[in-house]
């Protein structure tokens, strides 16, 4: 990271690879901090979290009155990133149709929102990141080769945290400095944290630091690490074995879609068909409910 920060990154392309949770977004934020002033934008878009039918809207947007319901112009990621950094996380999950449109926008540094007669120009440093093997996806024709060459520039492969333990004390200090809480971690506690395995990489480290920061006296010692470790047993998993198997077979996007549909069906049934209460319980918008519910019904 120190070597990268010595390079003029303005209007460059940076490609970051590494395991899930290894800190790809964190690297993007650090590069922004070292390269640009605070008033320059850092625009982050996780392609895996946006439904396929909404990615185009998030990237390219539309003009007012360009279609029914378009009551105002939508300011989008490509436009917001002008003068700063556009960070496209999990770019390997982007649909092929969007890959083609993105490639054209990157080449021309401009794009046409839906309904626009003139292009919108935007200059930015592009950072893309993925935990997937794009070479394999290219062979399977799931990722465009020309887009891969376009986003490849300064390529950075982040090793998992267990293979770069020397970074752990630096990351701990960074998380402390960015926390809204005031606390101290003793050197023996930092040493104990350095010796842990970290299967969840940088994301797991941050989560543990956040938990430690809630300690009443605000002073973290090595004895606190052992207590924390017991709460992170191997049985404490984010995903069930069935969910992991589903993702392996069908991909993350289909898993998210499946969870959405099953959640809507279950809560709607528990609420005896009451849509307004279901929307409230799920904390989603009415449009999101009808989209998910409609997709679920179409499959039955």
C-alpha positions in Angstrom: 0.0 0.0 0.0 2.9 2.4 0.8 4.4 1.7 -2.7 1.0 2.3 -4.4 0.6 5.6 -2.5 3.8 6.9 -4.1 2.3 6.5 -7.6 0.0 9.2 -9.1 -3.2 7.2 -9.2 -5.4 10.0 -10.7 -7.4 8.5 -13.7 -5.6 5.2 -13.3 -7.2 1.7 -13.1 -6.5 -0.6 -10.2 -7.6 -4.2 -9.9 -7.7 -5.9 -6.5 -8.1 -9.6 -5.9 -8.3 -11.6 -2.7 -10.4 -13.7 -0.4 -13.7 -12.5 0.9 -13.2 -10.1 3.8 -9.5 -9.6 3.1 -9.8 -5.9 3.0 -10.2 -4.9 -0.7 -12.6 -2.1 0.1 -10.3 -0.9 2.9 -7.4 -0.6 0.4 -9.7 1.4 -1.8 -10.5 3.8 1.0 -6.8 4.2 2.0 -5.8 4.9 -1.6 -8.5 7.6 -1.8 -7.2 9.1 1.4 -3.6 9.2 0.2 -4.4 10.4 -3.3 -7.3 12.8 -3.1 -8.4 15.7 -0.8 -11.4 15.1 1.5 -13.7 16.9 -0.8 -13.1 14.5 -3.7 -15.7 11.6 -3.9 -15.1 8.0 -3.1 -18.1 6.1 -4.7 -18.5 2.5 -3.7 -20.8 0.0 -5.5 -21.0 -3.7 -4.5 -22.2 -5.4 -7.7 -23.1 -8.5 -5.8 -25.6 -6.7 -3.6 -27.6 -5.0 -6.4 -30.3 -7.0 -8.2 -29.5 -7.5 -11.8 -32.4 -5.3 -13.0 -31.2 -2.4 -10.9 -27.5 -2.3 -11.7 -28.0 -0.3 -14.9 -30.1 2.3 -13.0 -27.3 2.6 -10.3 -24.6 3.0 -12.9 -26.2 5.0 -15.7 -29.4 6.4 -14.4 -32.1 8.2 -16.4 -33.4 11.7 -17.3 -36.6 13.2 -15.9 -39.7 12.0 -17.7 -37.7 9.4 -19.7 -40.2 6.8 -18.8 -43.4 6.4 -16.6 -42.5 7.1 -13.0 -39.3 9.0 -13.8 -40.2 12.1 -11.8 -36.7 13.5 -11.6 -33.2 12.9 -13.0 -31.3 10.2 -11.2 -27.7 11.1 -10.3 -25.8 7.9 -10.5 -22.4 6.3 -9.5 -20.6 7.1 -12.7 -21.5 10.8 -12.4 -21.0 11.0 -8.6 -17.5 9.7 -9.0 -16.3 12.5 -11.2 -13.0 13.9 -10.0 -12.5 11.1 -7.5 -12.6 7.3 -7.2 -15.2 4.8 -8.5 -14.9 1.5 -6.6 -16.7 -1.4 -8.1 -16.6 -4.3 -5.6 -17.3 -7.9 -6.7 -17.1 -6.9 -10.3 -17.1 -10.5 -11.3 -20.8 -10.9 -10.5 -21.8 -8.2 -13.0 -24.2 -9.4 -15.7 -22.7 -9.7 -19.2 -25.1 -7.1 -20.6 -23.9 -4.6 -18.1 -20.3 -5.5 -18.7 -20.6 -4.4 -22.3 -22.2 -1.1 -21.4 -19.6 -0.5 -18.6 -16.7 -1.2 -21.1 -18.0 1.5 -23.5 -18.5 4.0 -20.6 -14.9 3.3 -19.4 -13.4 3.7 -22.9 -15.2 6.9 -23.7 -15.2 8.4 -20.1 -18.9 9.2 -20.8 -22.3 7.5 -20.8 -25.9 8.1 -21.8 -28.5 8.0 -19.1 -31.8 6.6 -20.3 -33.7 9.3 -22.2 -30.6 11.6 -22.5 -29.7 13.2 -25.9 -26.2 14.2 -24.8 -23.6 12.1 -23.0 -22.6 12.8 -19.4 -18.8 13.1 -19.1 -17.0 11.8 -16.0 -13.3 11.5 -15.1 -12.4 9.2 -12.2 -9.9 6.7 -10.9 -11.4 3.2 -11.4 -10.8 0.6 -8.8 -12.3 -2.9 -9.2 -12.2 -5.8 -6.9 -13.2 -9.4 -6.8 -12.8 -12.6 -4.8 -13.6 -14.7 -7.9 -11.2 -16.2 -10.5 -12.0 -14.1 -13.5 -9.8 -16.2 -15.8 -12.0 -19.1 -15.1 -15.1 -17.0 -15.7 -13.6 -15.8 -19.0 -13.1 -19.4 -20.1 -16.8 -20.1 -19.2 -17.8 -16.9 -21.2 -19.2 -15.4 -18.0 -16.9 -12.4 -18.0 -15.8 -10.4 -21.0 -12.1 -10.7 -21.9 -12.0 -7.1 -23.2 -13.4 -5.7 -20.0 -10.9 -7.7 -18.0 -8.0 -6.1 -20.0 -9.7 -2.7 -19.5 -9.9 -2.9 -15.7 -6.4 -4.5 -15.4 -3.9 -1.8 -14.6 -2.1 -1.7 -11.3 -3.0 -5.3 -10.2 -2.9 -6.0 -6.4 -3.4 -9.5 -5.0 -4.2 -9.2 -1.3 -2.9 -12.2 0.7 -5.2 -13.5 3.5 -4.6 -12.0 6.9 -3.2 -15.2 8.3 -0.3 -14.9 5.7 0.4 -11.2 6.6 0.3 -11.1 10.3 2.7 -8.1 10.4 -0.2 -6.0 9.1 -2.5 -6.9 12.1 -1.1 -4.3 14.5 -1.3 -1.6 11.9 -4.9 -2.6 11.1 -5.8 -2.6 14.8 -4.5 0.9 15.1 -6.4 2.0 12.0 -9.7 0.6 13.4 -9.2 2.2 16.7 -8.5 5.6 15.1 -11.7 5.3 13.1 -13.9 4.1 16.0 -16.4 6.5 17.6 -15.5 4.9 20.9 -12.4 5.7 23.0 -10.4 2.7 24.2 -6.9 1.3 24.5 -5.5 -2.1 23.5 -2.5 -3.1 25.4 0.6 -4.5 23.6 0.0 -8.0 25.1 -3.5 -8.0 23.6 -2.3 -6.9 20.2 0.2 -9.8 20.4 -2.5 -12.2 21.3 -4.7 -11.0 18.4 -1.7 -11.4 16.0 -1.5 -15.1 16.9 -5.1 -15.9 16.0 -6.0 -17.7 12.8 -8.4 -15.1 11.2 -10.4 -17.3 8.8 -12.6 -14.2 8.2 -9.7 -12.0 7.3 -9.8 -8.2 7.9 -13.6 -8.1 8.2 -13.4 -10.6 11.1 -10.6 -8.5 12.8 -12.7 -5.4 12.6 -15.7 -7.2 14.0 -13.6 -8.4 17.0 -12.1 -4.9 17.6 -15.7 -3.5 17.6 -16.7 -6.0 20.2 -13.6 -5.4 22.3 -14.3 -1.6 22.2 -17.5 -2.2 24.2 -15.5 -3.3 27.3 -16.6 -1.2 30.2 -13.2 0.2 31.4 -12.0 0.8 27.8 -8.7 -1.0 28.4 -8.2 -4.3 26.5 -5.7 -6.8 27.8 -4.6 -10.2 26.6 -7.0 -12.0 29.0 -9.9 -10.4 27.2 -8.8 -12.0 23.9 -9.3 -15.5 25.3 -12.8 -14.6 26.4 -13.6 -13.2 23.0 -12.1 -16.2 21.2 -14.6 -18.5 22.9 -17.5 -16.5 21.4 -16.0 -17.1 17.9 -16.1 -20.9 17.9 -16.0 -22.9 14.7 -19.8 -23.4 15.1 -20.4 -19.7 14.9 -21.0 -19.5 11.2 -22.8 -16.8 9.2 -24.1 -19.4 6.7 -25.7 -22.8 7.2 -24.2 -25.8 5.4 -27.2 -25.9 3.1 -26.7 -22.2 2.2 -23.0 -22.8 1.5 -23.9 -25.8 -0.8 -26.6 -23.7 -2.6 -24.0 -20.9 -3.2 -21.5 -23.4 -4.5 -24.0 -24.8 -7.0 -25.9 -21.7 -8.0 -23.8 -18.7 -7.1 -24.3 -15.9 -4.5 -26.8 -13.9 -6.5 -29.3 -16.8 -6.8 -28.8 -17.5 -3.1 -29.7 -13.9 -2.2 -32.7 -14.1 -4.5 -33.8 -17.5 -2.9 -33.5 -16.1 0.6 -35.5 -13.0 -0.3 -38.3 -15.1 -1.8 -38.5 -17.6 1.0 -38.4 -14.8 3.6 -41.3 -13.0 1.9 -43.4 -16.2 1.6 -42.7 -17.2 5.3 -43.5 -13.8 6.8 -46.5 -13.3 4.6 -47.9 -16.6 5.7 -47.3 -15.8 9.3 -49.1 -12.6 8.9 -52.0 -14.4 7.2 -51.6 -12.5 3.9 -51.4 -9.0 5.4 -49.1 -7.2 3.0 -48.6 -4.0 4.9 -47.6 -5.8 8.1 -45.3 -8.1 6.1 -43.6 -5.1 4.5 -43.1 -3.5 8.0 -41.8 -6.7 9.5 -39.3 -7.3 6.7 -38.3 -3.6 6.7 -38.4 -3.3 2.9 -40.2 -1.0 0.5 -43.6 -1.8 -1.1 -41.9 -2.0 -4.5 -39.3 -4.4 -3.2 -42.1 -6.6 -1.8 -44.0 -6.8 -5.0 -40.8 -7.5 -7.0 -39.8 -10.4 -4.8 -43.3 -11.7 -4.4 -43.9 -11.5 -8.1 -40.7 -13.4 -8.9 -41.6 -16.1 -6.4 -45.1 -16.5 -7.9 -43.7 -16.7 -11.4 -41.7 -19.8 -10.5 -44.6 -21.6 -9.0 
